[in-house]
């Protein structure tokens, strides 16, 4: 005779329980929001991004977004912080790896163009295009970022002058301003072309001319 099966055993067949999906940590959710915002900024059409559109892309409610960021301005500040950390970390690497000031300046400008090319959405933040109609403090932070980049270039150009044994006479400041203006112009062209005109196009030769 077959073994008896109790009612409890009959009602509880041996079916594996689905694995419990771990809930993302708060920090991971913030990163996901910023990654999605950056991806939306990569769209060639420069339509204003709303929190409703961002929430829809993430498949969450707007209230869920505000549990991680108090406002959309804070989300943009998160992107600006990423840009700052990335750019100045790379500038420090360049300064460490190269002794010649002129080489550092050349590498820094190419890095600025390369960063934009790899991060199209961030380019629209750097140019201020994505910040139109947002809180004015965001554009102020970008202006401060550009000033810091210019200061870094001025320092390495002064080093280049000292290494060459030539007087500065304010030339480093003028050249640093020119190089930042050049990078900003290339960023604008990249964004306005719908990310089709790469900022690195002919950049090697052009930067060399600017540094003569």
C-alpha positions in Angstrom: 0.0 0.0 0.0 1.2 3.6 -0.7 2.2 5.6 2.3 -0.4 7.7 3.9 -0.3 11.4 3.0 -1.6 13.8 5.7 -3.8 16.7 4.6 -1.1 19.1 5.5 1.4 17.4 3.2 -1.1 17.2 0.4 -1.9 20.9 0.6 1.8 21.9 0.7 3.6 20.5 -2.3 7.4 20.9 -2.4 7.6 24.1 -4.6 10.7 26.3 -4.2 10.0 29.7 -3.0 11.0 32.6 -5.3 14.2 34.3 -4.2 13.6 37.5 -2.4 14.8 40.4 -4.5 16.9 42.7 -2.3 15.7 46.2 -2.0 18.2 48.8 -3.4 20.0 50.9 -0.8 19.1 54.6 -0.6 22.5 55.5 -2.2 21.9 53.1 -5.1 18.6 54.7 -5.7 20.1 58.2 -5.9 22.7 57.0 -8.3 20.0 55.4 -10.5 18.0 58.6 -10.6 21.1 60.6 -11.6 22.0 58.0 -14.3 18.5 58.2 -15.7 18.5 62.0 -15.7 21.9 62.0 -17.5 20.5 59.5 -20.1 17.5 61.7 -20.7 19.8 64.6 -21.3 21.5 62.6 -24.1 18.4 62.9 -26.3 19.2 65.3 -29.2 15.9 67.1 -28.7 16.6 69.6 -25.9 13.1 69.4 -24.3 12.9 70.5 -20.7 13.0 67.4 -18.4 10.2 67.3 -15.8 10.1 65.3 -12.7 7.0 63.6 -14.1 8.9 62.4 -17.1 11.9 61.3 -15.0 9.6 59.4 -12.7 7.9 57.7 -15.6 11.2 56.6 -17.1 12.2 55.1 -13.7 8.7 53.6 -13.3 8.2 55.2 -9.9 6.0 58.0 -8.5 7.2 61.6 -8.3 6.8 61.2 -4.5 9.4 58.4 -4.7 11.9 60.8 -6.4 11.4 63.4 -3.7 12.3 60.8 -1.0 15.9 60.9 -2.4 16.1 64.5 -3.7 14.3 67.5 -2.2 14.0 69.1 -5.6 15.0 68.8 -9.3 17.7 71.4 -8.6 19.3 68.9 -6.2 19.3 66.3 -8.9 21.2 68.6 -11.2 23.6 69.4 -8.3 24.3 65.7 -8.1 25.3 65.7 -11.7 27.5 68.8 -11.3 29.2 67.2 -8.3 29.9 64.1 -10.5 31.4 66.3 -13.2 33.5 68.2 -10.7 34.9 65.1 -9.1 35.6 63.5 -12.5 37.3 66.4 -14.1 39.5 67.4 -11.2 40.5 63.9 -10.5 41.7 63.6 -14.1 43.5 67.0 -13.9 45.3 65.7 -10.9 46.3 62.5 -12.7 47.6 64.5 -15.7 49.6 66.8 -13.4 51.1 63.7 -11.7 51.9 61.8 -14.9 53.5 64.7 -16.9 56.2 67.0 -15.8 56.2 69.5 -18.6 53.6 72.3 -18.1 52.9 72.6 -21.8 52.1 68.9 -22.0 49.8 69.2 -19.0 47.9 72.0 -20.6 47.5 70.1 -23.8 46.4 67.0 -22.1 43.9 68.9 -19.9 42.1 70.5 -22.8 41.9 67.2 -24.7 40.6 65.6 -21.5 37.8 68.2 -21.3 36.8 67.5 -24.8 37.0 63.7 -24.3 34.9 63.9 -21.1 32.1 65.7 -23.0 32.3 63.2 -25.9 31.9 60.2 -23.5 29.1 62.0 -21.5 26.8 63.8 -23.9 24.2 64.5 -21.3 26.8 66.1 -19.0 27.8 68.3 -21.9 24.4 70.0 -21.8 24.9 70.7 -18.1 28.4 72.1 -18.8 27.1 74.5 -21.4 24.2 75.5 -19.2 21.7 74.4 -21.9 20.0 71.9 -19.5 19.9 74.5 -16.7 17.7 77.0 -18.5 14.7 77.8 -16.4 16.2 75.9 -13.4 17.5 77.5 -10.2 20.1 80.2 -10.8 22.5 78.6 -8.3 23.1 75.8 -10.8 24.5 78.0 -13.4 26.6 79.8 -10.7 28.1 76.4 -9.8 29.0 75.7 -13.5 30.5 79.2 -13.7 32.6 78.4 -10.6 33.6 75.0 -12.2 34.8 76.8 -15.3 36.8 79.3 -13.2 38.5 76.4 -11.4 39.4 74.8 -14.7 40.8 78.1 -15.9 42.8 78.5 -12.7 44.3 75.0 -13.1 45.3 75.8 -16.7 46.8 79.1 -15.6 49.0 77.2 -13.1 50.3 74.7 -15.6 50.9 77.4 -18.2 52.9 79.4 -15.6 54.9 76.2 -15.0 55.5 75.9 -18.7 56.8 79.5 -18.9 59.1 78.9 -15.9 60.4 75.7 -17.5 61.0 77.5 -20.7 62.7 80.4 -18.9 60.4 83.0 -20.4 58.6 85.7 -18.4 54.9 85.3 -17.9 53.7 88.9 -18.1 50.1 87.8 -17.8 50.4 85.5 -20.8 49.4 82.4 -18.8 46.1 84.0 -17.7 45.2 85.0 -21.3 46.1 81.6 -22.7 44.1 79.8 -19.9 41.1 81.9 -20.7 41.4 81.2 -24.4 41.7 77.4 -23.8 38.6 77.3 -21.6 36.7 79.4 -24.2 37.8 77.0 -26.9 36.6 73.9 -24.9 33.3 75.6 -24.1 32.8 76.4 -27.8 33.5 72.8 -28.8 31.0 71.6 -26.1 28.4 74.0 -27.5 28.9 72.8 -31.1 28.7 69.1 -29.9 25.4 69.7 -28.1 23.9 71.9 -30.9 24.8 69.3 -33.5 22.7 66.7 -31.7 25.9 65.1 -30.5 27.1 64.4 -34.1 30.1 66.8 -34.3 32.6 65.2 -31.9 34.4 67.8 -29.8 37.7 65.9 -30.3 37.5 66.4 -34.1 40.8 68.0 -35.2 41.4 68.9 -31.5 45.0 67.7 -31.3 46.2 70.1 -34.0 44.0 73.0 -32.9 45.1 72.8 -29.2 48.8 72.7 -30.4 48.2 75.9 -32.4 46.6 77.6 -29.3 49.6 76.6 -27.2 52.3 77.9 -29.5 
